[in-house]
């Protein structure tokens, strides 16, 4: 019988890497709470229409990468390929436009895309993302993007640059798109196949092409920032001033676009030198037309999405991965006749905040003490056959032993670990 394996592009995350995940996600949550964002959890499945409208037909995500199926009622459902669409749907569904504005939300959620797996990119991947609904001010753009920037900086990725573009608004973008499409129509025969298709469905996505010949043509294409109306230009200038006030470096990059009509103004990518040529850490932008497109009231919005897998790759290459500091503080080693006493004692230690382990393999006392050493325990509590004798607490570093009455052993161990700075090591 053949071995059963995980589906291609999906993977198991094992200890100690799970501990690194926990530390990174805990840092992201900590910064989100500092910045006033509250967590939202949306379903892993949405009606396909949510993504077809929000992400857009003609995009690779909708046309090629979504996991879509019909349920038993004949309804088309899709695993979420990104986070913003579901959050915007929830914003409408629960009348969040009536909440005090702006509404600041964050999520940590799994996404699914049928794409070619590569380093840091999997068909199932986890994203940390945040959205601000209700504010059209450039300060909101900076607020949400700065949240993610401070997270990665706090983890050790200091070499961060924000690359910015503005894609205009419904007032100034139509005339720009007309010039843009006319330029590439003149060169249509030189475009790659995907770009020729995009020219007629979603022309700005041509700027995403990695094909060298198309990239060369794009270099001379009309730029969105040269066609902004006065309001969009003022917003873009405010954006850059706000980042400068926070001492966050920025650079204008006309190749960063959001190709759909409901995207407005800000388009951003945050880069880190830790990833070399593939150094885009995450992207974000403003989507003032999205909520109304999904059936809600006109509501400005801005947000970002950041892949945790990609962040961990960058931290590894930068030598900044969080330490796997989950360790055992105390080990209860017991003779076979004292198994029940050992279980009760380890449970009492854990209740006091001590990371405690007990033998589950039926080992001898000497073998249990060796296991305690391998686990990195600071102390061991020995329960010998005679239940009338005091318990023995052994310092596994110095070898010193102390006889302690059973009634006070929990307090004794907790105090000894507190002196050594070890108590509570089980807590994140």
C-alpha positions in Angstrom: 0.0 0.0 0.0 1.4 3.4 -1.0 2.3 5.9 1.7 -0.3 8.7 2.3 1.2 12.2 1.9 0.0 15.8 2.3 -1.4 17.3 -0.9 1.1 19.1 -3.1 1.8 22.7 -1.9 0.4 22.0 1.5 2.6 21.0 4.4 2.8 19.9 8.0 4.3 22.4 10.4 6.1 20.5 13.2 7.8 21.4 16.5 10.0 23.4 17.0 8.8 25.5 14.0 5.3 25.7 15.5 6.8 27.5 18.4 8.4 30.0 16.0 5.0 30.5 14.4 3.4 31.1 17.8 6.0 33.7 18.7 5.6 35.6 15.4 1.8 35.6 15.5 1.9 36.6 19.2 4.0 39.6 18.2 1.6 40.5 15.4 -1.3 40.4 17.8 0.5 42.4 20.4 1.2 45.2 17.9 -2.3 45.1 16.5 -3.7 45.6 20.0 -1.3 48.4 20.7 -2.5 50.2 17.6 -6.2 49.8 18.4 -7.1 47.0 16.0 -9.5 44.3 17.0 -9.5 40.7 15.7 -12.1 39.5 13.3 -12.5 35.8 12.2 -14.4 35.1 9.0 -15.4 31.8 7.5 -12.9 29.7 5.6 -15.5 29.4 2.9 -17.4 32.2 1.2 -19.9 32.3 -1.7 -17.7 32.5 -4.8 -19.4 35.7 -5.8 -17.7 37.5 -2.9 -14.3 36.9 -4.4 -15.5 37.2 -8.0 -16.7 40.7 -7.2 -14.0 41.7 -4.7 -10.9 40.2 -6.3 -12.2 40.5 -9.8 -12.9 38.4 -12.9 -9.9 38.5 -15.2 -7.4 38.2 -12.3 -5.2 35.1 -11.9 -6.6 34.5 -8.4 -10.2 34.2 -9.6 -9.6 32.7 -13.0 -6.8 30.2 -12.1 -6.1 29.9 -8.4 -9.3 29.5 -6.4 -10.5 26.3 -4.9 -14.1 26.4 -6.0 -16.8 23.7 -5.7 -20.6 23.3 -5.5 -22.1 22.3 -2.2 -25.0 19.8 -1.9 -27.4 22.6 -2.4 -25.8 23.6 -5.7 -24.3 26.8 -4.3 -20.9 27.8 -5.6 -18.4 28.1 -2.6 -14.7 28.9 -2.6 -12.0 28.6 0.0 -10.8 32.1 0.7 -7.7 33.1 -1.4 -7.2 36.4 0.5 -8.6 38.2 3.5 -10.0 41.6 2.6 -13.0 40.3 0.6 -14.4 38.3 3.6 -13.8 41.1 6.0 -15.6 43.6 3.8 -18.5 41.2 3.4 -18.6 40.9 7.2 -18.5 44.7 7.6 -21.6 44.9 5.5 -23.3 41.8 7.0 -23.1 43.1 10.5 -23.8 46.8 9.9 -20.4 48.0 11.0 -20.9 51.3 9.2 -23.1 52.2 12.2 -20.2 51.5 14.6 -17.9 54.4 15.7 -15.7 55.2 12.8 -13.1 54.3 11.8 -13.4 50.5 12.3 -10.0 48.9 12.7 -9.8 45.1 12.3 -7.1 42.5 12.0 -7.0 38.8 11.2 -4.7 35.8 11.3 -6.2 33.3 8.9 -5.3 30.5 6.4 -5.7 31.3 2.7 -5.8 28.9 -0.3 -4.5 29.4 -3.8 -3.9 26.8 -6.5 -0.5 28.2 -7.5 2.9 26.8 -8.2 4.5 26.1 -4.8 7.9 27.7 -4.1 9.9 28.9 -1.1 7.7 30.8 1.3 4.6 30.3 -0.9 2.3 27.4 -0.4 -1.2 26.5 -1.6 -2.3 26.8 2.0 -0.7 29.7 3.7 -1.3 31.9 6.7 -1.7 35.6 6.5 -1.7 38.4 9.1 -3.7 41.3 7.7 -5.5 44.4 8.9 -8.1 46.8 7.5 -9.4 50.3 8.3 -12.9 51.2 7.2 -14.4 54.6 7.3 -11.5 57.0 6.8 -10.4 58.5 3.5 -7.4 60.3 5.1 -3.9 59.5 4.1 -3.2 59.1 7.8 -5.3 55.9 7.8 -3.1 54.4 5.0 0.0 55.1 7.1 -1.6 53.8 10.3 -2.4 50.4 8.8 0.8 50.0 6.9 2.9 51.1 9.9 1.3 48.4 12.0 2.8 45.7 9.7 6.1 47.6 9.5 6.6 47.8 13.2 5.8 44.1 13.5 8.6 43.0 11.2 11.0 45.6 12.6 10.3 44.3 16.1 11.3 40.8 14.9 14.6 42.0 13.6 14.0 43.1 10.0 15.3 46.7 10.2 16.1 47.2 6.5 12.6 48.2 5.4 11.5 50.4 2.5 8.0 51.3 1.5 7.5 51.5 -2.2 4.5 53.7 -3.1 2.3 54.5 -6.0 -1.1 56.1 -6.5 -3.6 54.6 -9.0 -5.9 57.6 -8.9 -9.7 57.6 -8.4 -12.8 57.4 -10.6 -12.4 61.1 -11.4 -8.9 60.9 -12.9 -8.3 57.2 -13.8 -10.6 56.7 -16.8 -8.6 59.2 -18.9 -5.4 57.6 -17.8 -6.6 54.1 -18.6 -7.6 55.3 -22.1 -4.0 56.5 -22.7 -2.5 53.4 -21.1 -4.6 51.0 -23.2 -3.8 53.0 -26.4 -0.1 52.7 -25.7 -0.1 48.9 -25.3 -2.5 48.4 -28.2 0.2 49.9 -30.4 2.6 47.3 -29.0 0.1 44.4 -28.6 2.0 42.0 -30.9 5.1 42.3 -28.7 3.3 41.5 -25.5 3.3 38.0 -23.8 0.2 36.0 -24.0 -1.1 36.8 -20.5 -0.5 40.5 -21.1 -2.4 40.4 -24.4 -5.4 38.9 -22.5 -5.1 41.5 -19.7 -5.1 44.3 -22.2 -8.8 43.6 -22.9 -9.8 42.6 -19.3 -7.7 44.3 -16.7 -5.0 46.4 -18.4 -3.1 47.7 -15.4 -2.1 44.1 -14.5 0.2 44.2 -17.5 2.6 46.1 -15.2 2.8 42.9 -13.0 4.3 40.9 -15.9 7.7 39.4 -15.2 8.4 38.7 -18.9 11.5 40.8 -19.8 10.1 42.1 -23.2 6.9 43.2 -21.6 8.7 44.8 -18.7 10.8 46.8 -21.2 7.6 48.1 -22.9 6.1 48.9 -19.5 9.1 51.2 -18.7 7.8 53.7 -21.3 4.1 53.4 -20.6 2.1 56.3 -19.2 2.5 56.5 -15.4 -0.5 56.8 -13.0 1.2 59.5 -10.9 1.5 61.7 -13.9 -2.3 61.7 -14.4 -3.6 62.3 -10.9 -6.3 64.8 -10.1 -5.7 67.5 -7.5 -7.3 65.6 -4.7 -5.4 62.4 -5.5 -2.1 64.3 -5.8 -2.7 66.0 -2.4 -3.5 62.6 -0.8 -0.3 61.1 -2.3 1.8 64.0 -1.0 0.2 63.7 2.5 1.0 60.0 2.4 4.7 60.6 1.8 4.8 63.4 4.5 3.3 61.1 7.1 5.8 58.4 6.4 8.6 60.9 6.6 7.3 62.1 10.0 7.7 58.5 11.2 11.2 58.2 9.7 10.1 55.3 7.4 11.9 55.5 4.1 9.7 55.6 0.9 10.3 55.3 -2.8 7.9 55.9 -5.7 7.4 52.8 -7.9 5.0 53.3 -10.8 4.9 49.5 -11.4 2.9 48.9 -8.2 -0.7 48.9 -9.2 -4.1 47.6 -8.1 -5.9 46.9 -11.4 -9.6 47.0 -10.4 -11.9 49.9 -10.5 -12.7 50.0 -6.8 -9.0 50.4 -5.8 -8.2 54.0 -5.4 -5.1 56.0 -4.7 -2.6 54.2 -2.5 -0.8 51.1 -3.7 2.1 49.9 -1.6 4.7 47.2 -1.2 7.0 46.9 1.7 10.4 45.5 1.0 13.2 43.9 3.1 16.8 43.4 2.1 16.7 40.1 3.9 15.0 38.4 1.0 17.5 39.5 -1.7 15.9 39.9 -5.1 12.6 38.5 -4.0 12.3 41.0 -1.2 8.6 42.0 -1.2 7.4 41.3 2.3 3.8 42.3 1.9 1.5 44.7 0.0 -1.4 46.9 0.7 -3.6 49.6 -0.7 -6.8 51.6 -0.6 -10.1 50.2 -1.9 -12.7 52.9 -1.4 -15.1 51.3 -3.8 -15.1 47.7 -2.4 -17.8 47.9 0.2 -20.3 49.5 -2.2 -19.4 46.9 -4.8 -20.3 44.2 -2.4 -23.7 45.8 -1.7 -22.9 48.0 1.3 -22.9 51.8 1.7 -20.1 53.9 0.2 -17.2 53.4 2.7 -13.5 54.2 2.2 -11.1 51.4 3.2 -7.4 50.6 3.3 -5.5 47.5 4.4 -2.7 45.0 3.9 -2.0 41.3 3.9 1.3 39.7 4.9 2.2 36.0 4.6 3.6 34.4 7.7 5.5 31.8 5.7 7.3 34.5 3.8 8.0 36.4 6.9 9.6 33.3 8.5 11.8 32.8 5.5 13.0 36.4 5.7 13.6 36.0 9.5 15.6 32.8 8.9 17.8 34.4 6.2 18.3 37.4 8.5 19.2 35.2 11.4 16.3 36.6 13.4 14.0 33.6 13.9 12.5 33.6 17.4 14.1 31.1 19.8 12.2 27.9 20.6 12.2 28.7 24.3 9.5 26.2 25.3 11.1 24.2 28.1 10.4 22.0 31.0 10.9 23.6 34.4 10.3 20.5 36.7 10.2 16.8 36.1 8.4 14.4 38.5 10.2 11.1 38.6 8.3 8.4 40.4 8.5 4.7 41.2 5.8 2.6 39.6 3.9 2.3 42.8 3.6 6.1 43.1 2.2 6.7 39.6 -1.0 8.3 40.9 0.9 10.5 43.3 3.1 11.6 40.5 0.2 12.6 38.3 -1.5 14.6 41.1 1.8 16.4 41.9 2.5 17.3 38.2 -1.0 18.6 37.9 -0.6 20.8 41.1 2.7 22.2 39.8 1.1 23.1 36.5 -1.7 24.9 38.3 1.0 27.1 39.9 2.4 28.1 36.5 5.2 25.6 36.5 6.0 23.8 33.2 6.1 20.2 34.5 6.4 16.8 33.0 5.9 13.2 34.3 7.1 9.9 33.0 4.5 8.2 30.6 6.8 5.3 29.5 7.1 3.2 32.6 10.8 3.9 32.9 13.0 3.2 36.0 13.8 6.2 38.3 17.3 6.5 36.9 16.0 6.5 33.3 13.4 9.1 34.3 16.2 11.4 35.7 18.0 11.0 32.4 14.9 12.0 30.5 14.5 15.0 32.8 18.0 16.1 31.9 17.3 15.7 28.2 14.2 17.8 28.6 16.2 20.7 30.1 14.4 20.6 33.4 15.9 22.7 36.2 14.7 20.5 39.0 13.4 17.0 39.5 11.0 15.8 42.3 11.6 12.1 43.3 8.8 10.0 44.6 10.2 6.7 45.9 8.3 3.5 46.8 7.9 4.5 50.5 5.1 7.1 50.6 5.8 8.0 54.2 9.2 9.5 53.5 9.7 13.2 52.5 10.0 13.9 48.8 13.4 14.7 47.3 13.8 17.8 45.2 17.0 17.6 43.1 18.7 20.6 41.5 19.6 19.1 38.1 22.4 21.7 37.5 24.2 21.5 40.8 23.1 18.0 41.9 22.1 19.4 45.3 19.2 17.5 46.9 16.7 18.7 49.5 14.1 16.6 51.5 10.8 18.4 51.4 7.4 17.4 53.0 4.8 16.5 50.4 2.4 19.2 51.7 4.9 22.0 50.8 6.7 20.6 47.8 4.7 22.6 45.2 5.4 25.9 47.0 9.1 24.9 47.4 9.6 24.0 43.7 7.7 27.2 42.5 9.9 29.4 44.8 13.1 27.7 43.7 12.2 28.2 40.0 11.2 31.8 40.6 14.7 32.5 42.1 16.2 31.1 38.9 13.9 33.0 36.6 12.3 29.8 35.3 8.8 29.8 36.8 6.2 30.3 34.1 8.4 29.3 31.2 5.5 27.4 29.8 3.6 30.7 29.2 4.0 32.5 25.9 
